[in-house]
Structures are given as C-alpha cells and as structure tokens.
Amino acid sequence: MNDATSPGSPGGALGAAYDVALLDLDGVVYIGGTAIPGAPEALQKAKRSGMRLAYVTNNASRTPAAVAALLSGMNVPAEPADVVTSAHAAARLLADKLPRGARVLVIGAMALRLAVRERGLVPVSTAADQPLAVVQGYGPGIGYPTLAEGGLAVRAGALFVGTNADSTLPGPRGIQPGNGSLLQVIAHATGAAPVIAGKPEPPLHRESVIRTGARNPLVVGDRLDTDIEAAHRAGADSLLVLTGVSRPADIVLAPASQHPTYIAGTLDALLQPYPLLARSDDGAACGGWTARRTGTGQGARLDLTGSGSAIDGLRALAAAAWDAGEQLTRDRVEAALGQLDAAGLPG
C-alpha cells in the first residue's frame, strides 16, 4: 500500500484539528427529542478540550433559546448563541438583497418572524402590504389563507425565499411533509422557484461561520444529501456519524459531492485520533481491513478481507469504492457490507 494518510491531527484527537464543530441536531445529538447515548458526554469532553460547539439546523420553527433549552435539558452544553438555524440564514439572505426596513411577508413560525426583524426588516402577513419578499419556513399552523397571501405577493413580483427544502421531517407518528413540500404550493401556483437558505445550500454554512467566527470548521452530520453535501459546497471538512439517516451502503455508493472527510460510528470520534488510511492503485486499507477492487466493467466488485473494528472496514471499503472511478451498484459491494454487518457495524 502507498499514500498512507491520517486526516486531521495524527497522534491527537480529531477534534483538536478544528476550531469549531458545526453540529447537525436530529440524528447527531438527539433523535426525536431523546439524546443519542454517549452524545452529551462526548460533546462535554470536546468542549472542555477547547473545541467550540455550534448547533446548525434546517429547522426554522424554534428560536435559539428554545433549542438551547432543549439541549441543556439533555446535558448537552449549549447557549442560545451556539444555535444557528435556517431562519437566521434566510433573514441574512433577505437583508443582503433588500433595503433596510423593507417589508417581508413571513410564512412560518414566530422564530422566523423574529429572525427577519433582527435583520432590520419588517415582517408582514398580507400581500396588501406590498412586501418586497416572501420567506417561508415550516410552521405547524400554516394554512391555505397564509399560503394564498404568499402566492399573491410572489405573483406580484416579490422575491421568494425558503428557509430549507427538506421534503420530509420526522414526527411522533412517523415521517411528515416538511417545508420543501409546503414550498411547492406557491412554487406550483406561481411558477417561481424559491431561493433556498438551508442545507445543502451555502447560506446556512456562511451564517454559521459568521456567527461563530470559525476559521477551520468541521461539519458534523448524519445525512449525506444535506450535511455532507453542504460541507462540500462550502469547501469544509466533514464528519459523518452513523447514528442517524445515512447508512453504510449509502456512504460506500455516495456520489463525489457527498463523500465525507471522516466516517465514524458516534461523536466519540471527536475525542480520538483518526486512523491511518492507506490507498493503493487497487484499493485501500484501514486498521486490520483491506478493500480491493477486482474485475472490470460489469464484473467489477469490491472484496474485503481482514478483521478488527468494523468502522475501520467501512473506511477502507468507502475509500476503495470512491477511488474506483465509476459509480458502483449495491450488488457489487453487498458481500463486503455483509462482512461488516457480521463484524458489528451499526446500520
């Protein structure tokens, strides 16, 4: 093997190589309002070691104070100033495009109205107020009359901004329509596509960097298509944890725009050195595992040999797949993934 590399800080904790961790919430810190086992303790230790923690969420329906209170109740170290939401990003986006004091028709929760007001803009509720923009975020009370006002304003020429485009969101009874689905009401009625502020678009990452003063941030998430892709678009390093949405097969088969810099089972990875990853012309090795590409064309596949930590096996397998130079299909990596399942890999 050649090209042996250990990203981050060899010999020291991974988190020590970055000044701020930009952490997603659901799937990283908690799931459905319950802390992920070990996450509070890992974040406490990371903060004591000198790493600043910021909580970055596409959810625009809660104020930073409410989010911080929720986290503190889980023993996660958090203050309102540590929370950055897509409402903040959308409000800055609007303030950059509109004159101070401009009217903005707000569709969503009170947290979004407050964020708009904090940027020197005036929240309104009807198209009769002649707003220069419409901003829409998720809110459980959104109804037809509000959407109709937004549609009238957009059709009259108002800028259309969405806090985020998540098509679904988790709820106590299962997966529910998210803001991305609700945005389609006005988009379909007017033919106007909204400008999106939340992940994976750059405005939320930019807002997070501005608010934290980060010089070398690490994006931490559980979703390839939002958290990791957002990091790619911003040119930032990223850590994907296996406590949320994206599973091992998703990682191995991910397109280049969604390759995380680091892969880990849990947030404990922030407290540990990242292992050496050795790449060669036909594969990669990490820990006690080696992944090799065999065959060509339709017969190409990945073979995995070795033993040890299953997460190291996934790191080797992912690196070999990403270096293959082609988009592999699941059947070509199924056997290798089965080996990792047997070795105790989560998901």
Summary of the structure (lengths in Angstrom):
residues: 347
radius of gyration: 21.8
end to end distance: 28.8
largest distance: 68.1
contacts: 1258
relative contact order: 0.14
helix: 39%
strand: 23%
